[in-house]
Amino acid sequence: MIKISTQVEFRRRRDPGFCYLCGKAWKKGDLISADHVVPKKAIQPADRTEAFILRVHDQCHSPKKTWDERIVEVLKVLHGTHRPEKRATKLNFVVFKERNTGEQLGAVQDFDFNRIILGWLIGFHAALYREPLSHKAQWGYTLPWPTFTNPSTVDPIPPQHVPIVRAILANRKTRNLDSVFAWNKKLRYECVWTNMQGRDTCLFALDLYSWSRLSSKTGQPARSCVGFYHPTGGLPPGGSWSTRLAFPFKVQNPLDAFED
């Protein structure tokens, strides 16, 4: 089990020996920056301890800044500090009626969350296992709020969501999760390894400021951000393999991997 939760541990793992975004080893003459994997501006001032920072090429870091700005605004909505009247920080909100229920819902449109979440996963993998994770790795996940493919129908929750939640909960009970707890533990990432369709697979759960609360604001059931990915190199050194113990336990919300 690998756990990163103290400032000392974050400092030790700040440089995995390569740029965490492109995966290339450092070369003489490289221009290198320190990147807050999850942007500092998304974090409340009182929680700016145990910063999650990794080294990155300057040229890899620059494009990420635009996406950092977008996710900062989403977190400001959660914090109650978003100011939509500011043109530079305006999110593309839309309001629509769900076709099946007639319920009025709000959403953010034209926002590539995939790129943001994948970038974070690459950072978690680099910090935990000191090896790069390719952008081409196969993966899937559920956001902690409803998504839609057109302005009338909410996307269904993927069928793998509940089994992943149960795997995370079971392995937490046996203290068998690799984890990153940053920003005064307001950022929580936990994962465990298993075999899925003959391939070594990482199952993960990610929480930031209990962001599943955004689901309840739409009238939808609260759900965690959970998912999986298949690294091209298989199980990394030190990766925790999922428990085979089977024991019953009650789950109040089968969609919530962070149920207390």
Protein Blocks (a to p, Z undefined) as FASTA:
>chain_A
ZZdfbfklmmmmmpgoiafknopacdehiacddddfbafklpcfklmghiacddddfklm
mmmmmmmmmmmmmmmmmnopacfklmklcccddddddfklopacdddehiafklmmmmmm
mmmmmmmnopacdfkbccddddfbdcdfbfkbccdddfklmmmmmmmmmmmmnopaccdd
eehhlaccddddddeehiacddddddehhlllmmmmnopacdddddddddfklpaehiac
ddfbdcddddfblmbmkbZZ
